[in-house]
Amino acid sequence: MKTVTPYTSLRMALTGKGVECWDPSTMITGRHLADQLKRAIGECEACVFVATRRSIHASSWCPAELGALWGAGKLVVVYVAEADISEKDFPPQLQGTLWTSDANQVIEAIRNNEPADDLPEKRKGKEIEACDGLTACSTRWKNYTSLVGVWVEANDALDDRPFSVCDFVLASNGELRFEGYSYNNKGNEYYKWWALSMHIDDLRHRLSYIYGTEKVDETTKDEGFGCITLGWDGAEKVWNV
């Protein structure tokens, strides 16, 4: 008897309820994998992350795809397929995300196209207070100070570009974007970077984005993604990220 994988059993449950699923077998041999995945992400309405030990710890593609989905503002539903997995095992961009082990809950969340309020397991985060005008946040490697319309980042993880300044702007299509430069140790423009796609989750105080970048005076471009979540520390009176 052939063993049915968690992915296969969940896919069967989804298609059985009329939920259309992307079929990896439709990818075209000989074409760039990243481009085909990017196209699939753009066309999908939601993503179900099947949380297994392999998908969390052994896959190099899953974290990149999840970051791209967050940056595109897509709904991500976490389906925990192995009983010994808990939220602390989730990738960083999924920390605090509603999750379930019930396929019916997954189907309901997708049909509503928003996180279901009645998922049985969910993280209860601290209440986040509002802050106007100035926000200061810190992590192990980065400090962020954001004024209205401006993002300033001091970064001691990269010795060749210790800080960046970006402006938030409205693109011609009305969407919010950012664009700016990273600066070298002499204060000269070193890398240009800009948002290709970004999403702001007001409820979770989270900014996710896909960005493009190129070194000044060079034409080779690269892409990446980021996800920043803010939390208010009432004792220290600071925002943490």
C-alpha positions in Angstrom: 0.0 0.0 0.0 1.4 3.4 -1.0 1.9 5.9 1.8 0.0 9.2 1.2 2.1 12.3 2.1 0.6 15.2 4.1 0.8 17.3 0.9 -1.1 14.8 -1.2 -3.8 14.2 1.4 -4.3 18.0 2.0 -4.4 18.6 -1.8 -7.1 15.9 -2.1 -9.1 17.5 0.6 -8.9 21.0 -1.0 -9.7 19.8 -4.6 -12.6 17.7 -3.2 -14.1 20.9 -1.8 -13.7 22.7 -5.1 -10.5 24.7 -4.2 -8.3 25.0 -7.2 -4.7 24.2 -6.4 -1.5 25.0 -8.3 0.0 22.0 -10.0 3.8 21.9 -9.8 3.8 19.5 -12.8 2.8 22.4 -15.0 6.2 23.9 -14.7 8.1 23.9 -18.0 11.4 22.0 -18.2 14.3 24.2 -19.3 12.8 27.4 -18.0 14.1 29.2 -14.9 12.6 27.7 -11.7 12.6 31.0 -9.8 10.7 32.8 -12.7 8.0 30.1 -12.8 7.6 30.2 -9.0 7.3 34.0 -9.1 4.6 33.8 -11.7 2.7 31.2 -9.7 2.9 33.4 -6.6 1.6 36.4 -8.5 -1.4 34.4 -9.9 -2.4 32.6 -6.6 -4.9 34.0 -4.1 -3.5 32.2 -1.1 -0.8 29.8 0.0 -1.0 26.8 2.4 2.4 26.2 4.1 2.5 22.4 4.9 4.7 22.5 8.1 6.8 19.4 8.3 10.3 18.9 9.7 11.5 18.7 6.1 9.8 21.8 4.9 11.0 23.8 7.9 14.5 22.6 8.3 15.7 20.9 5.1 14.2 23.1 2.3 16.0 26.1 1.0 13.2 27.1 -1.3 10.4 27.3 1.3 11.7 30.3 3.2 12.3 32.2 0.0 8.8 31.4 -1.4 7.2 32.4 1.9 9.1 35.7 1.9 7.9 36.4 -1.6 4.3 35.6 -0.7 4.4 38.0 2.3 5.9 40.7 0.1 3.1 40.2 -2.4 0.5 40.5 0.4 -0.9 37.0 -0.1 -2.7 35.1 2.6 -0.6 32.3 4.1 -2.3 29.6 6.0 -0.1 27.3 8.1 -1.1 23.6 8.1 0.8 21.7 10.8 1.2 18.2 9.4 3.3 16.6 12.1 2.2 16.4 15.7 5.7 17.2 17.2 5.9 20.6 15.5 5.1 23.8 17.5 5.0 27.5 16.6 8.6 27.9 17.8 9.7 25.7 14.9 8.1 28.0 12.3 10.2 30.2 10.0 10.6 33.7 11.4 8.1 35.2 8.9 5.4 32.9 10.2 5.9 33.5 13.9 2.6 34.7 15.3 0.6 33.4 12.3 -2.6 31.6 12.9 -2.2 27.8 12.3 -4.2 24.6 12.4 -4.0 20.9 11.9 -7.5 20.7 10.6 -7.9 20.5 6.8 -11.5 21.9 7.1 -10.1 25.0 8.8 -7.6 25.5 6.0 -10.5 25.3 3.4 -12.5 27.8 5.4 -9.7 30.3 5.7 -8.9 30.1 2.0 -12.6 30.6 1.0 -12.8 33.6 3.3 -9.4 34.8 2.0 -8.5 36.0 5.4 -7.2 34.4 8.6 -10.1 32.6 10.3 -11.0 33.9 13.7 -11.9 30.4 15.0 -8.7 28.5 14.3 -8.1 26.4 17.4 -4.5 27.3 18.0 -3.4 30.9 17.8 -0.8 33.1 19.2 -1.9 35.8 21.7 0.4 38.7 21.2 0.9 41.7 23.5 -1.3 44.7 22.8 0.7 47.1 20.6 0.3 50.8 21.3 0.1 53.4 18.5 3.0 55.8 17.8 2.9 58.8 15.5 5.8 60.6 13.8 8.9 58.8 15.1 9.5 55.1 15.5 12.8 53.7 16.8 13.5 50.0 16.8 16.5 47.7 17.3 17.6 44.2 16.6 20.9 42.3 17.1 22.3 43.8 13.9 20.2 46.6 12.8 18.7 49.9 14.1 15.8 51.5 12.4 14.5 55.0 12.8 11.6 55.9 10.7 10.3 59.5 10.2 7.1 60.1 8.3 7.8 59.2 4.6 11.5 58.2 5.4 13.2 55.0 6.4 16.7 55.3 7.9 18.5 52.1 8.7 21.9 51.7 10.5 23.3 48.3 9.7 26.4 46.9 11.5 26.0 43.5 9.8 27.5 44.8 6.5 30.8 46.6 6.9 30.8 48.1 3.4 27.4 49.8 3.7 26.7 50.8 7.3 23.5 52.8 6.6 20.6 53.3 4.2 18.0 56.0 3.6 14.8 55.3 1.7 11.8 57.5 0.9 8.3 56.1 0.8 6.5 57.2 -2.4 3.3 56.6 -4.3 4.0 54.9 -7.7 2.1 55.9 -10.8 -0.4 53.1 -10.3 -1.2 54.5 -6.8 0.7 51.8 -4.9 3.0 52.6 -2.0 6.7 51.9 -2.7 10.1 52.8 -1.2 13.3 53.8 -3.0 16.7 55.0 -1.8 20.4 54.2 -1.3 22.8 52.3 0.9 25.9 54.4 1.7 29.5 53.3 2.1 31.8 54.3 4.9 32.7 57.5 3.2 29.0 58.5 3.0 28.8 58.0 -0.8 25.9 56.3 -2.5 26.9 52.6 -2.8 23.8 50.5 -3.6 20.5 51.7 -5.0 17.5 49.7 -3.8 13.8 49.9 -4.3 10.5 48.1 -3.6 9.2 45.8 -6.3 6.2 44.9 -4.1 5.3 45.6 -0.5 2.5 44.9 1.9 1.6 46.6 5.3 -0.4 44.5 7.8 -1.8 47.1 10.2 -3.2 44.5 12.5 0.2 42.8 13.1 2.3 46.0 12.6 4.2 44.2 9.9 5.9 45.4 6.7 6.8 42.8 4.1 8.5 43.6 0.8 10.3 42.3 -2.2 13.1 44.6 -3.3 15.5 45.1 -6.2 19.0 46.4 -5.8 22.0 47.3 -7.9 25.5 48.6 -7.1 26.0 52.3 -8.2 27.6 52.5 -11.7 26.9 48.9 -12.4 24.0 47.3 -14.3 23.7 43.9 -12.6 20.5 43.7 -10.6 19.6 41.4 -7.7 16.4 40.8 -5.8 15.6 39.9 -2.2 12.8 40.1 0.4 12.4 41.3 3.9 9.8 41.2 6.7 9.7 43.6 9.6 7.3 43.3 12.6 7.1 46.0 15.2 6.2 45.4 18.9 5.8 48.1 21.6 7.8 47.5 24.8 5.8 49.3 27.5 8.4 49.0 30.2 11.3 50.5 28.1 9.0 52.8 26.1 10.5 51.7 22.8 9.5 49.8 19.6 11.3 46.6 19.0 11.5 44.9 15.6 
